[in-house]
């Protein structure tokens, strides 16, 4: 059974703020991880080159992606 001396009450706004902050930290760490990976950097550079050269396709749905993959 939970003893009340072992619990803490946290205001809902503070908890939401902490969660939002953790999401931002996670996103930053994922970005750093991506930038540290050589293959990922090569993929990013290739995608940037394709974008600059107009060698890209835009789609509006997953169905359109599947059509392109066929």
Jmol script that loads the backbone (N, CA, C; Angstrom):
load data "model"
ATOM      1  N   UNK A   1       0.840  -1.183   0.000  1.00  0.00           N
ATOM      2  CA  UNK A   1       0.000   0.000   0.000  1.00  0.00           C
ATOM      3  C   UNK A   1       0.887   1.248   0.000  1.00  0.00           C
ATOM      4  N   UNK A   2       0.442   2.290  -0.710  1.00  0.00           N
ATOM      5  CA  UNK A   2       1.197   3.532  -0.835  1.00  0.00           C
ATOM      6  C   UNK A   2       1.069   4.363   0.430  1.00  0.00           C
ATOM      7  N   UNK A   3       2.188   4.722   0.990  1.00  0.00           N
ATOM      8  CA  UNK A   3       2.224   5.578   2.159  1.00  0.00           C
ATOM      9  C   UNK A   3       2.254   7.023   1.674  1.00  0.00           C
ATOM     10  N   UNK A   4       1.415   7.890   2.195  1.00  0.00           N
ATOM     11  CA  UNK A   4       1.330   9.272   1.738  1.00  0.00           C
ATOM     12  C   UNK A   4       2.642  10.030   1.897  1.00  0.00           C
ATOM     13  N   UNK A   5       3.503   9.594   2.787  1.00  0.00           N
ATOM     14  CA  UNK A   5       4.783  10.274   2.940  1.00  0.00           C
ATOM     15  C   UNK A   5       5.729   9.941   1.797  1.00  0.00           C
ATOM     16  N   UNK A   6       5.370   8.980   0.954  1.00  0.00           N
ATOM     17  CA  UNK A   6       6.197   8.581  -0.175  1.00  0.00           C
ATOM     18  C   UNK A   6       5.683   9.134  -1.499  1.00  0.00           C
ATOM     19  N   UNK A   7       4.720  10.029  -1.469  1.00  0.00           N
ATOM     20  CA  UNK A   7       4.179  10.581  -2.704  1.00  0.00           C
ATOM     21  C   UNK A   7       4.330  12.101  -2.706  1.00  0.00           C
ATOM     22  N   UNK A   8       4.282  12.643  -3.898  1.00  0.00           N
ATOM     23  CA  UNK A   8       4.417  14.085  -4.073  1.00  0.00           C
ATOM     24  C   UNK A   8       3.322  14.543  -5.017  1.00  0.00           C
ATOM     25  N   UNK A   9       2.729  15.675  -4.739  1.00  0.00           N
ATOM     26  CA  UNK A   9       1.725  16.253  -5.619  1.00  0.00           C
ATOM     27  C   UNK A   9       2.404  17.270  -6.523  1.00  0.00           C
ATOM     28  N   UNK A  10       2.168  17.133  -7.830  1.00  0.00           N
ATOM     29  CA  UNK A  10       2.763  18.035  -8.811  1.00  0.00           C
ATOM     30  C   UNK A  10       1.637  18.736  -9.556  1.00  0.00           C
ATOM     31  N   UNK A  11       1.697  20.050  -9.647  1.00  0.00           N
ATOM     32  CA  UNK A  11       0.652  20.760 -10.404  1.00  0.00           C
ATOM     33  C   UNK A  11       0.624  20.285 -11.858  1.00  0.00           C
ATOM     34  N   UNK A  12      -0.578  20.170 -12.404  1.00  0.00           N
ATOM     35  CA  UNK A  12      -0.752  19.659 -13.760  1.00  0.00           C
ATOM     36  C   UNK A  12       0.038  20.486 -14.782  1.00  0.00           C
ATOM     37  N   UNK A  13       0.056  21.808 -14.628  1.00  0.00           N
ATOM     38  CA  UNK A  13       0.783  22.664 -15.561  1.00  0.00           C
ATOM     39  C   UNK A  13       2.276  22.386 -15.546  1.00  0.00           C
ATOM     40  N   UNK A  14       2.823  22.163 -14.367  1.00  0.00           N
ATOM     41  CA  UNK A  14       4.247  21.839 -14.243  1.00  0.00           C
ATOM     42  C   UNK A  14       4.556  20.507 -14.911  1.00  0.00           C
ATOM     43  N   UNK A  15       3.699  19.525 -14.694  1.00  0.00           N
ATOM     44  CA  UNK A  15       3.899  18.206 -15.301  1.00  0.00           C
ATOM     45  C   UNK A  15       3.849  18.301 -16.824  1.00  0.00           C
ATOM     46  N   UNK A  16       2.897  19.080 -17.353  1.00  0.00           N
ATOM     47  CA  UNK A  16       2.814  19.253 -18.807  1.00  0.00           C
ATOM     48  C   UNK A  16       4.077  19.932 -19.340  1.00  0.00           C
ATOM     49  N   UNK A  17       4.563  20.937 -18.603  1.00  0.00           N
ATOM     50  CA  UNK A  17       5.777  21.627 -19.020  1.00  0.00           C
ATOM     51  C   UNK A  17       6.984  20.710 -19.017  1.00  0.00           C
ATOM     52  N   UNK A  18       7.090  19.864 -18.007  1.00  0.00           N
ATOM     53  CA  UNK A  18       8.194  18.901 -17.943  1.00  0.00           C
ATOM     54  C   UNK A  18       8.126  17.920 -19.107  1.00  0.00           C
ATOM     55  N   UNK A  19       6.938  17.450 -19.417  1.00  0.00           N
ATOM     56  CA  UNK A  19       6.778  16.518 -20.539  1.00  0.00           C
ATOM     57  C   UNK A  19       7.162  17.187 -21.854  1.00  0.00           C
ATOM     58  N   UNK A  20       6.726  18.429 -22.044  1.00  0.00           N
ATOM     59  CA  UNK A  20       7.067  19.151 -23.272  1.00  0.00           C
ATOM     60  C   UNK A  20       8.581  19.350 -23.365  1.00  0.00           C
ATOM     61  N   UNK A  21       9.212  19.652 -22.244  1.00  0.00           N
ATOM     62  CA  UNK A  21      10.662  19.821 -22.227  1.00  0.00           C
ATOM     63  C   UNK A  21      11.384  18.530 -22.562  1.00  0.00           C
ATOM     64  N   UNK A  22      10.877  17.418 -22.045  1.00  0.00           N
ATOM     65  CA  UNK A  22      11.494  16.123 -22.338  1.00  0.00           C
ATOM     66  C   UNK A  22      11.377  15.775 -23.821  1.00  0.00           C
ATOM     67  N   UNK A  23      10.269  16.135 -24.425  1.00  0.00           N
ATOM     68  CA  UNK A  23      10.091  15.885 -25.858  1.00  0.00           C
ATOM     69  C   UNK A  23      11.140  16.674 -26.647  1.00  0.00           C
ATOM     70  N   UNK A  24      11.366  17.931 -26.262  1.00  0.00           N
ATOM     71  CA  UNK A  24      12.362  18.749 -26.959  1.00  0.00           C
ATOM     72  C   UNK A  24      13.763  18.173 -26.791  1.00  0.00           C
ATOM     73  N   UNK A  25      14.081  17.691 -25.597  1.00  0.00           N
ATOM     74  CA  UNK A  25      15.396  17.089 -25.357  1.00  0.00           C
ATOM     75  C   UNK A  25      15.547  15.834 -26.210  1.00  0.00           C
ATOM     76  N   UNK A  26      14.503  15.029 -26.272  1.00  0.00           N
ATOM     77  CA  UNK A  26      14.555  13.796 -27.069  1.00  0.00           C
ATOM     78  C   UNK A  26      14.764  14.116 -28.538  1.00  0.00           C
ATOM     79  N   UNK A  27      14.078  15.143 -29.028  1.00  0.00           N
ATOM     80  CA  UNK A  27      14.236  15.528 -30.430  1.00  0.00           C
ATOM     81  C   UNK A  27      15.658  16.023 -30.705  1.00  0.00           C
ATOM     82  N   UNK A  28      16.202  16.789 -29.776  1.00  0.00           N
ATOM     83  CA  UNK A  28      17.572  17.287 -29.942  1.00  0.00           C
ATOM     84  C   UNK A  28      18.563  16.131 -29.952  1.00  0.00           C
ATOM     85  N   UNK A  29      18.381  15.163 -29.052  1.00  0.00           N
ATOM     86  CA  UNK A  29      19.278  14.007 -29.006  1.00  0.00           C
ATOM     87  C   UNK A  29      19.171  13.174 -30.278  1.00  0.00           C
ATOM     88  N   UNK A  30      17.965  13.025 -30.805  1.00  0.00           N
ATOM     89  CA  UNK A  30      17.785  12.270 -32.048  1.00  0.00           C
ATOM     90  C   UNK A  30      18.489  12.974 -33.205  1.00  0.00           C
ATOM     91  N   UNK A  31      18.415  14.300 -33.229  1.00  0.00           N
ATOM     92  CA  UNK A  31      19.095  15.063 -34.277  1.00  0.00           C
ATOM     93  C   UNK A  31      20.601  14.902 -34.169  1.00  0.00           C
ATOM     94  N   UNK A  32      21.120  15.004 -32.963  1.00  0.00           N
ATOM     95  CA  UNK A  32      22.563  14.843 -32.748  1.00  0.00           C
ATOM     96  C   UNK A  32      23.002  13.447 -33.166  1.00  0.00           C
ATOM     97  N   UNK A  33      22.209  12.451 -32.799  1.00  0.00           N
ATOM     98  CA  UNK A  33      22.534  11.070 -33.174  1.00  0.00           C
ATOM     99  C   UNK A  33      22.575  10.923 -34.697  1.00  0.00           C
ATOM    100  N   UNK A  34      21.621  11.524 -35.374  1.00  0.00           N
ATOM    101  CA  UNK A  34      21.560  11.460 -36.836  1.00  0.00           C
ATOM    102  C   UNK A  34      22.783  12.126 -37.458  1.00  0.00           C
ATOM    103  N   UNK A  35      23.175  13.272 -36.912  1.00  0.00           N
ATOM    104  CA  UNK A  35      24.311  14.008 -37.458  1.00  0.00           C
ATOM    105  C   UNK A  35      25.653  13.337 -37.159  1.00  0.00           C
ATOM    106  N   UNK A  36      25.686  12.466 -36.170  1.00  0.00           N
ATOM    107  CA  UNK A  36      26.920  11.757 -35.835  1.00  0.00           C
ATOM    108  C   UNK A  36      27.137  10.528 -36.715  1.00  0.00           C
ATOM    109  N   UNK A  37      26.090  10.094 -37.416  1.00  0.00           N
ATOM    110  CA  UNK A  37      26.155   8.887 -38.230  1.00  0.00           C
ATOM    111  C   UNK A  37      26.576   9.246 -39.657  1.00  0.00           C
ATOM    112  N   UNK A  38      27.664   8.661 -40.126  1.00  0.00           N
ATOM    113  CA  UNK A  38      28.213   8.978 -41.455  1.00  0.00           C
ATOM    114  C   UNK A  38      27.211   8.690 -42.571  1.00  0.00           C
ATOM    115  N   UNK A  39      26.537   7.549 -42.516  1.00  0.00           N
ATOM    116  CA  UNK A  39      25.562   7.203 -43.554  1.00  0.00           C
ATOM    117  C   UNK A  39      24.404   8.186 -43.573  1.00  0.00           C
ATOM    118  N   UNK A  40      23.975   8.614 -42.398  1.00  0.00           N
ATOM    119  CA  UNK A  40      22.876   9.577 -42.325  1.00  0.00           C
ATOM    120  C   UNK A  40      23.282  10.905 -42.938  1.00  0.00           C
ATOM    121  N   UNK A  41      24.505  11.346 -42.648  1.00  0.00           N
ATOM    122  CA  UNK A  41      24.980  12.607 -43.223  1.00  0.00           C
ATOM    123  C   UNK A  41      25.047  12.535 -44.737  1.00  0.00           C
ATOM    124  N   UNK A  42      25.485  11.410 -45.267  1.00  0.00           N
ATOM    125  CA  UNK A  42      25.538  11.241 -46.720  1.00  0.00           C
ATOM    126  C   UNK A  42      24.132  11.284 -47.313  1.00  0.00           C
ATOM    127  N   UNK A  43      23.172  10.646 -46.639  1.00  0.00           N
ATOM    128  CA  UNK A  43      21.790  10.643 -47.106  1.00  0.00           C
ATOM    129  C   UNK A  43      21.216  12.065 -47.079  1.00  0.00           C
ATOM    130  N   UNK A  44      21.524  12.828 -46.023  1.00  0.00           N
ATOM    131  CA  UNK A  44      21.046  14.208 -45.917  1.00  0.00           C
ATOM    132  C   UNK A  44      21.645  15.065 -47.025  1.00  0.00           C
ATOM    133  N   UNK A  45      22.942  14.919 -47.259  1.00  0.00           N
ATOM    134  CA  UNK A  45      23.596  15.706 -48.319  1.00  0.00           C
ATOM    135  C   UNK A  45      23.011  15.374 -49.695  1.00  0.00           C
ATOM    136  N   UNK A  46      22.781  14.091 -49.942  1.00  0.00           N
ATOM    137  CA  UNK A  46      22.200  13.683 -51.222  1.00  0.00           C
ATOM    138  C   UNK A  46      20.800  14.266 -51.384  1.00  0.00           C
ATOM    139  N   UNK A  47      20.013  14.231 -50.328  1.00  0.00           N
ATOM    140  CA  UNK A  47      18.656  14.776 -50.377  1.00  0.00           C
ATOM    141  C   UNK A  47      18.683  16.285 -50.614  1.00  0.00           C
ATOM    142  N   UNK A  48      19.624  16.982 -49.990  1.00  0.00           N
ATOM    143  CA  UNK A  48      19.751  18.431 -50.207  1.00  0.00           C
ATOM    144  C   UNK A  48      20.114  18.729 -51.655  1.00  0.00           C
ATOM    145  N   UNK A  49      21.029  17.956 -52.227  1.00  0.00           N
ATOM    146  CA  UNK A  49      21.414  18.138 -53.625  1.00  0.00           C
ATOM    147  C   UNK A  49      20.220  17.894 -54.552  1.00  0.00           C
ATOM    148  N   UNK A  50      19.479  16.824 -54.290  1.00  0.00           N
ATOM    149  CA  UNK A  50      18.305  16.520 -55.104  1.00  0.00           C
ATOM    150  C   UNK A  50      17.288  17.658 -55.018  1.00  0.00           C
ATOM    151  N   UNK A  51      17.117  18.204 -53.820  1.00  0.00           N
ATOM    152  CA  UNK A  51      16.169  19.298 -53.639  1.00  0.00           C
ATOM    153  C   UNK A  51      16.610  20.537 -54.434  1.00  0.00           C
ATOM    154  N   UNK A  52      17.887  20.874 -54.303  1.00  0.00           N
ATOM    155  CA  UNK A  52      18.421  22.039 -55.027  1.00  0.00           C
ATOM    156  C   UNK A  52      18.260  21.882 -56.536  1.00  0.00           C
ATOM    157  N   UNK A  53      18.417  20.657 -57.035  1.00  0.00           N
ATOM    158  CA  UNK A  53      18.332  20.390 -58.472  1.00  0.00           C
ATOM    159  C   UNK A  53      16.903  20.128 -58.955  1.00  0.00           C
ATOM    160  N   UNK A  54      15.941  20.221 -58.048  1.00  0.00           N
ATOM    161  CA  UNK A  54      14.541  19.991 -58.421  1.00  0.00           C
ATOM    162  C   UNK A  54      14.220  18.537 -58.700  1.00  0.00           C
ATOM    163  N   UNK A  55      15.031  17.635 -58.185  1.00  0.00           N
ATOM    164  CA  UNK A  55      14.854  16.196 -58.416  1.00  0.00           C
ATOM    165  C   UNK A  55      14.074  15.557 -57.270  1.00  0.00           C
ATOM    166  N   UNK A  56      12.879  16.053 -57.030  1.00  0.00           N
ATOM    167  CA  UNK A  56      12.074  15.504 -55.950  1.00  0.00           C
ATOM    168  C   UNK A  56      10.616  15.488 -56.383  1.00  0.00           C
ATOM    169  N   UNK A  57       9.822  14.702 -55.691  1.00  0.00           N
ATOM    170  CA  UNK A  57       8.405  14.567 -55.982  1.00  0.00           C
ATOM    171  C   UNK A  57       7.649  14.857 -54.688  1.00  0.00           C
ATOM    172  N   UNK A  58       6.554  15.584 -54.794  1.00  0.00           N
ATOM    173  CA  UNK A  58       5.720  15.806 -53.619  1.00  0.00           C
ATOM    174  C   UNK A  58       4.482  14.933 -53.717  1.00  0.00           C
ATOM    175  N   UNK A  59       4.047  14.430 -52.588  1.00  0.00           N
ATOM    176  CA  UNK A  59       2.844  13.595 -52.530  1.00  0.00           C
ATOM    177  C   UNK A  59       1.953  14.097 -51.409  1.00  0.00           C
ATOM    178  N   UNK A  60       0.686  13.725 -51.478  1.00  0.00           N
ATOM    179  CA  UNK A  60      -0.265  14.165 -50.458  1.00  0.00           C
ATOM    180  C   UNK A  60      -0.749  13.034 -49.565  1.00  0.00           C
ATOM    181  N   UNK A  61      -0.382  11.809 -49.899  1.00  0.00           N
ATOM    182  CA  UNK A  61      -0.869  10.692 -49.095  1.00  0.00           C
ATOM    183  C   UNK A  61       0.059   9.491 -49.227  1.00  0.00           C
ATOM    184  N   UNK A  62      -0.116   8.554 -48.326  1.00  0.00           N
ATOM    185  CA  UNK A  62       0.640   7.317 -48.384  1.00  0.00           C
ATOM    186  C   UNK A  62       0.330   6.525 -49.635  1.00  0.00           C
ATOM    187  N   UNK A  63      -0.874   6.651 -50.119  1.00  0.00           N
ATOM    188  CA  UNK A  63      -1.285   5.953 -51.345  1.00  0.00           C
ATOM    189  C   UNK A  63      -0.434   6.428 -52.520  1.00  0.00           C
ATOM    190  N   UNK A  64      -0.182   7.724 -52.601  1.00  0.00           N
ATOM    191  CA  UNK A  64       0.656   8.253 -53.680  1.00  0.00           C
ATOM    192  C   UNK A  64       2.090   7.736 -53.564  1.00  0.00           C
ATOM    193  N   UNK A  65       2.582   7.577 -52.354  1.00  0.00           N
ATOM    194  CA  UNK A  65       3.936   7.031 -52.147  1.00  0.00           C
ATOM    195  C   UNK A  65       3.984   5.601 -52.655  1.00  0.00           C
ATOM    196  N   UNK A  66       2.972   4.815 -52.328  1.00  0.00           N
ATOM    197  CA  UNK A  66       2.949   3.430 -52.780  1.00  0.00           C
ATOM    198  C   UNK A  66       2.913   3.356 -54.309  1.00  0.00           C
ATOM    199  N   UNK A  67       2.161   4.264 -54.959  1.00  0.00           N
ATOM    200  CA  UNK A  67       2.120   4.284 -56.428  1.00  0.00           C
ATOM    201  C   UNK A  67       3.499   4.544 -57.005  1.00  0.00           C
ATOM    202  N   UNK A  68       4.237   5.478 -56.397  1.00  0.00           N
ATOM    203  CA  UNK A  68       5.586   5.783 -56.882  1.00  0.00           C
ATOM    204  C   UNK A  68       6.549   4.632 -56.704  1.00  0.00           C
ATOM    205  N   UNK A  69       6.338   3.839 -55.666  1.00  0.00           N
ATOM    206  CA  UNK A  69       7.236   2.727 -55.359  1.00  0.00           C
ATOM    207  C   UNK A  69       7.029   1.546 -56.308  1.00  0.00           C
ATOM    208  N   UNK A  70       5.924   1.512 -56.993  1.00  0.00           N
ATOM    209  CA  UNK A  70       5.617   0.374 -57.891  1.00  0.00           C
ATOM    210  C   UNK A  70       6.501   0.365 -59.101  1.00  0.00           C
TER     211      UNK A  70
END
end "model"
wireframe off; spacefill off
backbone 0.3
color backbone group
